[in-house]
């Protein structure tokens, strides 16, 4: 028979404890939320600037890997073409010996020396100089040609194999650098997103004001370039003031730092290497006191940033992600040396 007893009610003590515990948890959560420091605009800007500088460092390494990849692709293609042509030449030489063997067979048998000529490794036979007397001059010359061609093909195949492996490693490094750059920029954006819309707008306005002030009110002094090439390069770069910094870009509408200097000098008829560290060796190194407008100027100990000296202590450069090509005081960055192309 079913029981009709009333269910036991929870004790008032347990309810009170549970309620108090929940209330305490809510209170602690509220206090923790209130205690959590709000992102400071200055701190965020400093962190973002650091990330942008790190992204630029990675960009120059990316540019170097990309340039190496393109060279390796070209070299590998040329080697593979050489191997293909060499194999065709070797086949023709062997076909010629085959015709000689056929003629001998029809006349009564193949000479043992000709059999050696048709072997897969004529090098072995050539090493046995005492047997060369068994060959006619024409046969010996044919054998030497085949052996030389085989040696050349072997070397070219080995070289092509090495280049292909190097190419694969470089492609991997390129992908890693690209991922690193995108990670830095993504983290910078996440930091910016911690600010209010009003704070982000204020930072953007300040950056734009800085750019406008640099470009419109800059005093470049009265120094003149040391050469027509330097003058033409600087003049070309001036036409790109306001163009955005984009990592890996070489113009004509966007640039990274070495992309701008390389593009400017190409407009003057001079070719510079792709990355800043190599551009640092593209001419004669000079001190700050020797700088003339149009000279290259290198910054930071690893030389990951480069620009064009504009005069009166000003550099014209593509500064960083989120900024445009502009003039800026050289004192804003650690100057290393100048280069006169």
Beta strands, then each sheet from edge to edge (+ up, - down):
strand 1: 244-245
strand 2: 254-255
strand 3: 284-286
strand 4: 296-299
strand 5: 305-311
strand 6: 314-318
strand 7: 325-329
strand 8: 335-340
sheet 1: 1+ 2+
sheet 2: 3+ 8- 4+ 5- 6+ 7-
end
